[in-house]
């Protein structure tokens, strides 16, 4: 009897262990086709309900340019540059939003362009916190002090840090912190990044804004301050900024710079027939070289054509030629403040005709000339800009 009970117990245990339910969940019931369709409809309804919080878009541009050679008789090989940007904006709640911008650019056939293993770079990624009296940014974002950005401008190279802005009636105060990449010497113990601090105190009137900007600690030992004013008048819009820059560090005695001035003045006016005219005057001393100035981007279409050691005049005129065509001309005439290289008077002119296929699609044809005593370059270019 005892042997029989033992055999029955062992047989029951083996049956329980070998059962499919041991160590695994019971199989789920198969969903019918109608149930699957209903589940998909619920997912789409949930997505549509929240889709208003998101904004997707981007831009694409393709430019081809060639250098005129042999006294303008031949055109050199065309270079093709492609730029692509994608952005996503998400409203998290009433006061909080997130923005993500990705970008990629490069020349066709250039080995430094990596469309496969690195198709996009992180251009911007930041959180924006907006309240009735404050506006704050956290992350990697574009930012500028004043309309001209003479000493603090992160438009082409975004800041990486924090910006705090608070309004007190007609006054506003801004604090900016960014970590910035520095030049690395393999034989030294230099840090790869350093802290950048900047502050602004401004006053806003009915049509006028006045600001005082201060960089107490930029890269290494740089310091800078400026005063700017912008106003909307019946005759047009005017903006001006005057700044000073210095660099004094016992670690870098060769780069010592006493307080060095710079000034920019801009006036723009709307003309009849939707035309526009703008004139700029600038005086930039030879050693006025803040690390985050709009003058660092003179080679691009954005911001300023003025550079350090430049004084001159810039003119811009936009003329509408028809419903879908308009003509742009931008001319700068300048001289060095200190003509060490004996370049003399420099001329830079860019003219192009634009064809608008739609508000989101544009085609350009133009020419750009750079000329002084030691330089004479002329380029032909065409560009297609597309937004989506």
Protein Blocks (a to p, Z undefined) as FASTA:
>chain_A
ZZmmmmmmmmmmmmmmmpmkgopacddddddfklmmmmmmmmmmmmmmmmmmpccddddd
dddddddeehhlaccdddddddddddddddfblmbccdddddddddehiakbcfklmmbc
cfbdcdddddfkbccdedjddddedjkommbccfklccedddddddehjaccdddddddd
ddddfkbccdfbdcddddddddddfkbccdddddfbcghjaccdddddddddfkbccddd
ddddddddfklmmlgccdddddddddddddehhiacddddddddfklccfbbfklmmmpm
ghjfbdehiacddddddddfbfkbccdddddddddfblfkonopaddddddddddfbfkb
ccdddddddddfkbccddddddddddZZ
